[in-house]
Amino acid sequence: MEEEAKQEFTKDGSVDLRGRPAVAARTGRWKACSFLVGYEAFERMAFYGVAANLVVYLTTELREETVSSVRNVNNWTGSVWMTPIAGAYIADAFLGRFWTFTVSSIIYLT
């Protein structure tokens, strides 16, 4: 009987929002997957849209030199690609996956 009760929970140590073991039948699945895929698709479109237009904006509206604006865009792109390392550290050391994702999404959307 005890072994049957353990099987209903996830086997990877996942917990719900209240810190209780997550029930495998009600956790994740396509509902979570569709949210993540949709979020990432829109995030990628926004990133590449901004990156494609940023050099033009910096040179025409802000009157920067082309070399300077390209350098600024490259620095911005490098920063964007390095922030997941900081997010991984925060998730592992302090907040956990869910809260790190939620907080970073809210910061990103504001």
Phi, psi and omega in degrees: 000317180295323180292325177295322179293324180290331184288339181284344179267159177296153184263000183260007178086012179294148179233160177274189183296337181263007178084007178274154177303136183283137177279124186298324183289339183245009187248136173069238181066205186288333179298312179290321182296316181295324177297313182294319179295316178296317179299313181293323179297313179292324178296317178295318178298319179294316181299309182290330175295316178293314181299321181291327184261352186291319179296316179298316179297315182295324181279323184272311185276319182264357176058037175278156173293154182299315181297318180294318180292322177294320177298317179296319178294320177297320176296320178296315179298317177298320178296319180298320182282341180269339182297333176299333177294316176296319178297321179294320178295315179298318180296315183287324187268331190232299195265330188093167186296312186297308184291326176295316178296317181294311180296316180293327177294318179295317178298317181295322184281342182272000000 
